[in-house]
Amino acid sequence: MPIQSRPRDVFIGLLVAMALGISVGEAQTLPPELQKLKTALEKYQDPYVAVRDGYFSTVGCVDYPKPGGHGQVSYAAGGMGVHFINPGLIGPTPDPLRPGLLLYEPDASGKLRLVGAELFVPLATGVKERPQLFGRPFDGPMEGHEPLLPKDLHHYDLHVWLWKDNPAGLFSPTNPNVKCTGYPFALIEEAPHIVPHPTR
């Protein structure tokens, strides 16, 4: 293929993707273990299915307009969206196919769109060391996210953005592409403070 034709082919490819409704940011290739997770959670595109399976909405759409500072978790500025939590899936050993939380972004009409998942391990479960999944250590330990979670709910967590491209990274806690604009229950928060892991 002549070099001169490549920009034209790329342009045509982008036009085809736009015509098919495919977002360039969503065309990311996931590792097999994350593709399995995405497939397992696909049914929760419908939030009512999530509720029937034990996930309950925390209502608030969480946004962090400022990055974390000294003593705080190093969040980039961005959103997390609306958390749906399943208490039955919270424990010391996270299941890579059954995360304790689902992340939804409200659109302009208020409809919720599944954008990611969060694995959540409270220190109170007796976890002995920092959890790891997908080759990635969890963030934390940190305070709970007030007002949705009590401040003393110290925990580790790991976010993964399976349906929404994240320029801050696939596992970044926040996503600058996730917005709460116009959502009546938007919550502007500050990055939680880091806490020490209890000594053994």
C-alpha positions as CSV (number, residue, x, y, z in Angstrom):
1,M,0.0,0.0,0.0
2,P,1.5,3.4,-1.0
3,I,2.3,5.6,2.0
4,Q,0.4,8.5,0.5
5,S,-2.9,6.5,0.8
6,R,-2.7,5.7,4.5
7,P,-4.1,9.0,5.8
8,R,-7.0,8.7,3.4
9,D,-7.7,5.1,4.6
10,V,-7.5,6.2,8.2
11,F,-10.0,9.0,7.5
12,I,-12.4,6.6,5.7
13,G,-12.1,4.2,8.6
14,L,-13.1,6.9,11.0
15,L,-16.1,7.9,8.9
16,V,-17.2,4.2,8.8
17,A,-16.8,4.0,12.6
18,M,-18.9,7.2,13.1
19,A,-21.6,5.9,10.7
20,L,-21.8,2.7,12.7
21,G,-21.9,4.5,16.0
22,I,-18.6,3.2,17.2
23,S,-16.6,5.5,19.5
24,V,-12.9,5.6,18.7
25,G,-12.2,5.6,22.5
26,E,-14.3,2.5,23.0
27,A,-12.3,0.5,20.5
28,Q,-9.7,-0.3,23.0
29,T,-8.5,-3.9,23.1
30,L,-8.9,-5.4,26.6
31,P,-6.7,-8.2,28.0
32,P,-8.6,-11.5,28.1
33,E,-9.3,-11.4,31.8
34,L,-10.9,-7.9,31.5
35,Q,-12.8,-9.0,28.4
36,K,-14.3,-11.8,30.5
37,L,-15.3,-9.3,33.2
38,K,-16.9,-7.0,30.6
39,T,-18.8,-9.9,29.1
40,A,-20.0,-11.1,32.6
41,L,-21.3,-7.6,33.4
42,E,-22.8,-6.8,30.0
43,K,-26.4,-7.6,31.3
44,Y,-26.1,-4.7,33.7
45,Q,-26.3,-2.2,30.9
46,D,-29.9,-2.3,32.1
47,P,-29.7,-0.9,35.7
48,Y,-33.0,-2.7,36.6
49,V,-31.2,-6.0,36.0
50,A,-28.5,-4.9,38.4
51,V,-31.1,-4.1,41.1
52,R,-32.7,-7.5,40.7
53,D,-29.3,-9.1,41.2
54,G,-28.7,-7.2,44.5
55,Y,-27.0,-4.0,43.3
56,F,-28.6,-0.9,44.9
57,S,-28.0,2.7,43.7
58,T,-26.3,5.1,46.0
59,V,-28.1,7.9,44.0
60,G,-25.4,10.5,44.0
61,C,-23.2,11.1,40.9
62,V,-19.7,11.6,42.2
63,D,-17.4,14.2,40.7
64,Y,-13.9,15.3,41.7
65,P,-13.1,18.6,40.0
66,K,-9.7,18.9,41.8
67,P,-6.9,16.4,41.9
68,G,-5.9,14.8,45.2
69,G,-3.4,16.8,47.2
70,H,-1.0,16.1,50.1
71,G,-2.2,13.2,52.3
72,Q,-5.0,12.4,49.8
73,V,-5.3,9.6,47.3
74,S,-3.7,10.9,44.1
75,Y,-6.9,11.2,42.1
76,A,-6.8,13.0,38.8
77,A,-9.7,15.5,38.3
78,G,-12.7,13.7,36.9
79,G,-15.9,11.8,37.6
80,M,-16.8,8.4,39.0
81,G,-20.5,8.6,38.2
82,V,-23.4,6.8,40.1
83,H,-22.3,3.8,42.2
84,F,-24.5,0.7,42.5
85,I,-23.3,-1.4,45.4
86,N,-24.0,-5.1,46.1
87,P,-23.1,-5.7,49.8
88,G,-23.2,-9.5,49.3
89,L,-20.2,-9.2,47.1
90,I,-18.0,-7.2,49.5
91,G,-15.4,-9.2,51.3
92,P,-11.6,-9.6,51.9
93,T,-11.1,-11.5,48.6
94,P,-12.6,-9.7,45.6
95,D,-14.0,-11.9,42.8
96,P,-12.6,-10.8,39.4
97,L,-15.9,-11.6,37.7
98,R,-18.3,-10.2,40.4
99,P,-17.3,-6.7,41.5
100,G,-19.0,-5.2,44.5
101,L,-19.9,-2.0,42.6
102,L,-21.0,-0.9,39.2
103,L,-20.4,2.6,37.8
104,Y,-23.1,4.4,35.8
105,E,-23.0,7.8,34.0
106,P,-26.2,9.8,33.6
107,D,-26.9,11.1,30.1
108,A,-28.7,14.4,29.4
109,S,-32.1,12.8,29.9
110,G,-31.0,11.2,33.2
111,K,-30.8,7.7,31.8
112,L,-28.0,5.7,33.4
113,R,-25.3,4.2,31.2
114,L,-22.9,1.5,32.5
115,V,-19.3,2.8,32.2
116,G,-17.2,0.7,34.6
117,A,-16.9,-1.4,37.7
118,E,-15.2,-1.1,41.1
119,L,-13.8,-3.8,43.3
120,F,-14.0,-2.8,47.0
121,V,-12.3,-4.3,50.1
122,P,-13.0,-2.7,53.5
123,L,-10.2,-3.0,56.1
124,A,-12.9,-4.3,58.5
125,T,-13.1,-7.5,56.5
126,G,-9.7,-8.4,58.0
127,V,-7.8,-8.1,54.7
128,K,-4.1,-8.7,55.5
129,E,-2.4,-6.8,52.7
130,R,-3.1,-4.6,49.7
131,P,-5.3,-6.6,47.3
132,Q,-4.2,-7.0,43.6
133,L,-6.2,-8.0,40.6
134,F,-5.5,-7.9,36.8
135,G,-1.9,-7.3,37.6
136,R,-2.8,-4.1,39.4
137,P,-2.5,-3.2,43.1
138,F,-5.7,-1.6,44.6
139,D,-5.7,2.1,45.6
140,G,-5.7,3.0,49.3
141,P,-6.2,2.3,52.0
142,M,-8.3,5.4,52.3
143,E,-11.3,6.9,54.1
144,G,-14.8,6.3,53.1
145,H,-16.3,8.7,50.5
146,E,-18.6,11.0,52.4
147,P,-21.6,11.6,52.2
148,L,-22.3,8.3,50.5
149,L,-20.1,6.2,52.7
150,P,-19.1,6.9,56.3
151,K,-15.7,8.5,56.6
152,D,-14.5,5.7,58.9
153,L,-15.3,3.0,56.3
154,H,-11.6,2.6,55.5
155,H,-11.0,0.5,52.4
156,Y,-9.0,-0.4,49.3
157,D,-10.6,-0.1,45.9
158,L,-9.8,-0.7,42.2
159,H,-11.8,1.0,39.3
160,V,-11.8,-0.3,35.8
161,W,-13.4,1.6,32.9
162,L,-14.7,-1.1,30.6
163,W,-17.3,0.9,28.6
164,K,-15.9,4.4,28.7
165,D,-12.5,5.4,27.4
166,N,-10.4,7.0,30.2
167,P,-7.5,9.3,29.2
168,A,-6.2,9.0,32.8
169,G,-5.9,5.2,32.4
170,L,-8.0,2.1,32.4
171,F,-7.6,1.7,36.2
172,S,-7.6,5.3,37.2
173,P,-10.1,6.0,40.1
174,T,-11.5,9.0,38.2
175,N,-12.4,9.5,34.6
176,P,-12.4,13.0,33.1
177,N,-14.8,11.8,30.4
178,V,-17.5,10.9,33.0
179,K,-19.8,13.9,33.7
180,C,-22.5,14.6,36.2
181,T,-23.6,17.8,34.5
182,G,-27.4,18.5,34.9
183,Y,-27.9,15.4,37.1
184,P,-30.0,16.5,40.1
185,F,-28.0,14.4,42.6
186,A,-24.5,15.5,41.5
187,L,-22.0,15.4,44.4
188,I,-18.8,17.5,44.3
189,E,-16.2,15.8,46.5
190,E,-12.6,16.0,47.5
191,A,-10.2,13.1,47.2
192,P,-10.3,11.0,50.3
193,H,-7.3,10.9,52.7
194,I,-5.0,8.0,52.8
195,V,-5.1,6.0,56.1
196,P,-2.5,3.5,57.4
197,H,-3.1,-0.2,57.1
198,P,-3.7,-1.7,60.5
199,T,-0.6,-3.4,61.9
200,R,-0.8,-7.2,62.2
